[in-house]
Amino acid sequence: MSWLEALILGIVQGLTEFLPVSSSGHLEIGQALLDTSGEDNLTFAIVVHTATVLSTLVVLWREVAQLFAGTFTTLKWNSEKDYVAKIVVSMIPVFIVGMFFKDEVEAFFGNGLLLVGICLLVTALLLALSEWLQKRRRGAGHEVGYKDALIIGIAQACAVLPGLSRSGSTIATGLLCGVKKESVAQFSFLMVLVPILGEALLDGIKLLQGEITSELGLVPALVGFVAAFVTGCFACRFMIEIVRRQRLVWFALYCAIVGTAAILVTLC
């Protein structure tokens, strides 16, 4: 993988990790167009996913610091502990999938653009439906509850499929559950921090132990990391504002177009 390919894919990852258009699906498309090797792809995915997690911490550092302080500086049950507990509940489905169905999930990757296209169409449907119902619903909605957290967590677990947007699925699901639009984006971005960091750590250990081989150079890795981090900071801030203003329909249209194009390219 060259530094230019790493730059392009890093930008793609940074933007699409937070925008509801599927980072895994766009990486699959980008890697297919650039014809990069499979070993480099896996290592590169570890690098750029770590970068986007760090961009989340930068953008939401006040919220993260407040949760950390409220959770560990007192023994009393408070709103911060309650919020963290909801995040833990949301991680249960993806933990189960990762622990017991990891091989089955990984088998989906590399299945080509057909699966990506189909999942992008599902993402488009979810986004359009959530915005339609949000506009018809009376009232501002409620804060994230434990039931909401579990349902949103199930959506996150389903979004391991390439093309099914994690942020799109979790935000749309939260809106469908009646969660306030001001709250659902922040919860969606915070709930993924531990799962992505945990997966990156495990894959990093495998890489160091030689279980994963790669010839990805230092320069492409650094370029991809910086590109994903910078664009991730921008996309995270942008997406929070988009959800507040209820403009998800444009992303639904984009996903529908790209998904249809991916399917047509595969079939033709």
N, C-alpha and C positions, 0 to 999 in steps of 0.2 A: 504494500500500500504506500503510495507516494504522499508527500505532505499536502499536495493540492487535493487529493482524494480525501485525506483525513480532514482537511479544512471544510470541504463540502459536506461530508457526512457529520462532522461535529456541529455545523450550523443546523443541519437537518434535525439532529437529535435534540439540540438545545431548544429549538423552536417547537418541535412537535411533542416534546415531553409534557409540556404544559398546555399547549393548544389542543383542543379536542379532535385531533386528526390522526392519532396513533403514531407514536415514535417508532415502535417495532415494525409497523407496516411500512412506514416511509424509509426506514433503514433497509428493509428487505428490498424495496423498490430501488433505492439508491445503490445498494450493493449489486443488484442485478444489472443496473445500467452501467455501473463502473467496472463490473466483472472482477471484484476483489475476491481474494481467497478465503475459504471458510475458517481457517485457523486464525488469520488476522481479524476476521469479522468478530469472533468471539472475544478475543482480547480487547479489541477496540470497543466493543459494547460495554465491557467492564469499566474501561477508562471513562467513556462519555457518560455512563449512568452515574458514576461517582461524581462527575463534574456537575450534573444537573441536581443531584442531591445537595451539594454544597451551595449551588445557586439558590435553592429553596431556603437554606439556612440563612443566607445573606439577606434575602428579601424579607423573610418573616422572622428575623432575629429577635425582634422585640417580643413577639408572641412566644417564640421558643424559650427565650430567657425567662419570661413570666411563668410559663408552665414549669420550667425546670426549678425555678426558685420556689414556687408554690407547692411543688411536689416534695422537695427534699429539705426544705428549711423548717418544716413544722410537721408534727405528728397528727394534727387535727385534720379531719376531712374537710376539704374546701373545694371551690369551683375548679381550681387547677387540677387537683387529684381526680375530680369527677370527669373532666375533659380527657385527661390521660387514660383513665379507665375506659372511656368510650373508644379511644384510639386502639387500645389493646383488644377490645371486643371486635373492632373492625378488622383486625389482623388475623383473627381466628380462621376464617375461610381460606385466605391465601396461605396460611401456615399449613393447613391440612393438605391443600393442593401441592405445595412444595415438598412436604414430607412424604406423602404417599403416592402422588401421581406425577412426580418430576419427570420420569422417563417418558410417560405418555404425553406430557405437555411439550417436552423438547422435540418429540416426534413431529409435532405440528410445524415447527420451524423448518424451513427448507422445502416446504411443500409447494413453493412457487407462488406466483402472483394471483392465482385463482382464489386461494383461501384468503389472501390479503384483501382482494377485491370484494369478496362476499362479506367479510367482517367490517370493511369500511361502509358498506351499504347498511349493515346493522347499526353501526355508529351513527350514520346519518338519520336513520329512523328514530333512534333514541333521542338525539338532540332535537329533532323537529317536534317530536311528541312532547318532550318535557317543556319546551318553550310554549307550545300551544296550550298545554294544560296550565302552565304558570300564568299565562295571560288571562285565562278564563276563571282561575281560582280567585275567590274573594279573600282579602286579608293578606297580611305580610308573611304568614307562615310561622313556623316555630323553630326553636333551636334544635340542634341535633340531639336526639334521645338515644337510649341504648338499642332500641329496636331499629331505629334508623341506621345507627352505626353498623349493626350486623348486616342489614340489607345492603348498605353501601359497600361493606366488606365483601359480600358475595359478588357484587358487580365487579369489584377489583379483582377477585379471583378469576372470574370469567374473562377479564381483560388480559390474561396472559396470552391469549390467542393473538397472533400478529394481524394487525388491522383493526382490532377491536380496541378503541382508544381507552386507556386507563382513566385519564382525566375526564374524557367525555362521558364514559360509562358511569363513573362515580358521581360526577356533578349532575348529570341528567337523572340518575337514580335518586339522588338527594332531593332534587326539585320535584320529582314525581311523588316522593314521600311527603312533600309539603314543607321541607326545610327552608328557612329563609335563604334567599339568594345571596345575602351578605355573608352568611355563615358557611354555605356548602362548599365554596371554592377553597377557603382556608382549610377546612377540615379535610378536603380531598388531597390537598398538597401535603399536609402534615402527617396524614395517616400512612403515607407511602415511604416516609423517611427510613424507618427501621427495616422494613422488608427489603428495600433496594440496597441499603448499606450492608445488611446481612448477606444478601445474595452476592454482592460484589466482594465481600470479605471471603466468603467460602470459595468463590471462583478464583480470587487472588491467591488463596492458599494452594489450591489445585495447580495453579500456574507455577508457583514457586516450587512445588513438589514434583513438577514434571508431568503431572497427569494431563495437563493441557499444554500443547506445544504451539508456539507461535514465532513468526519471524518479524513481527511488527517492530519497527525501529523506534528509537527514542524520539526523534524529531516528529514523525507522524503522530505518535502518542501525545506529545506535548501540544502540538498544533490542534489536534482533535479535542483535547481536554480544555484548552483555553477557549476555543470556538464554542464548545458546548456550554461552558460556564457563562460566558458573556451573553450569548443569545438566550440562555436559560433564565438569567436575571431579568432580561427584557420581557421575555414571554410570560414569566410568572406574574409580574406586575400587570402586564397587559391583560392577561386572562382573568384576573380578579376583577378588574374594571369592566371587562366584557360581560361577565356574569351579572354584575350589579345592574348593568344597563339592558340586560335581556337581548343580546344580539347573537344568540347561538345558531339562529337559522342560517346565517351565512356559512358557518362551518359545516352545517348539515348539507348544504348545497355543494360545498367543496368536496366533502367526503363522498357524496353521491356521484359526482363527476369523476373523481379519481378512481373510486371503486369500480364504476362502470368501465372506465378505460382499461383498468388492470384486467378485468374479466375478458373484455374484447380482445386485448393483446394476447391473452393466454389461449383463447378459443380460435383465434384467427392465425 
